[in-house]
Amino acid sequence: MIKLSKNPHLVRLKTRGESICPISKTIDSFEITVEYIPRGAALAIEEFKKIVDSYRGREILHEELAVDILEKIKAAVNPPYVKVILKSYYIGVEIEVVAESGGAQTMYI
């Protein structure tokens, strides 16, 4: 966690990761995007990568993985809003899982 003296409106982090499909036992490669509104603290990039890398070799469904990462980010920086988007392909089918918590702040133009 990094303490912030000024809060940006939104932080977006994106990377790739791997897990194991508990059904087929094959390696699942995925792309993950996390968006959150910071509240005085930001997630360190190294911490984010460590969270994603912790699933390498672990059997977990993508649906559960997205929610699990959301919960870890909430525990780490307590944002008022966080959204996790996980994308992958399995047997030629694109999968997109979205886990979201809190409400996005209203933007005025």
Residue pairs with C-beta under 8 A, 6 or more apart in sequence:
1 41
1 42
1 43
1 44
1 47
1 76
1 77
2 41
2 42
2 43
2 44
3 40
3 41
4 38
4 40
4 41
4 42
7 37
7 38
7 39
7 40
8 38
9 37
9 105
9 107
10 35
10 36
10 37
11 35
11 36
11 37
11 38
11 42
11 43
12 33
12 34
12 35
13 33
13 34
13 43
13 45
13 48
14 31
14 32
14 33
14 34
15 31
15 32
15 48
15 49
15 52
16 29
16 30
16 31
16 32
17 29
17 30
17 32
17 52
17 53
17 55
17 56
18 27
18 28
18 29
18 30
18 55
18 56
18 57
19 27
19 28
19 30
19 55
19 56
19 57
19 58
19 59
19 60
19 62
19 65
20 26
20 27
20 28
20 57
20 58
20 59
20 60
21 27
21 28
21 59
21 61
21 90
22 59
22 60
22 61
23 61
25 59
28 62
28 88
28 90
29 88
30 62
30 65
30 86
30 87
30 88
31 86
31 87
31 88
32 52
32 66
32 69
32 84
32 85
32 86
32 87
33 84
33 85
33 87
34 43
34 48
34 69
34 73
34 82
34 83
34 84
34 85
35 82
35 83
35 85
36 43
36 73
36 77
36 79
36 81
36 82
36 83
37 79
37 80
37 81
37 82
37 102
37 104
37 105
38 77
38 79
39 77
39 78
39 79
39 80
41 77
41 78
42 77
43 73
43 76
43 77
47 76
51 69
51 72
51 73
52 69
55 65
60 68
62 86
62 88
62 95
62 97
63 97
65 86
65 97
66 84
66 85
66 86
66 97
66 98
66 99
67 84
67 99
69 84
69 86
69 99
70 82
70 83
70 84
70 99
70 100
70 101
73 79
73 82
73 84
74 82
74 101
79 102
80 102
80 103
80 105
81 100
81 101
81 102
81 103
81 104
81 105
82 100
82 101
82 102
83 98
83 99
83 100
83 101
84 97
84 98
84 99
84 100
85 96
85 97
85 98
86 95
86 96
86 97
86 98
86 99
87 94
87 95
87 96
87 97
88 94
88 95
89 95
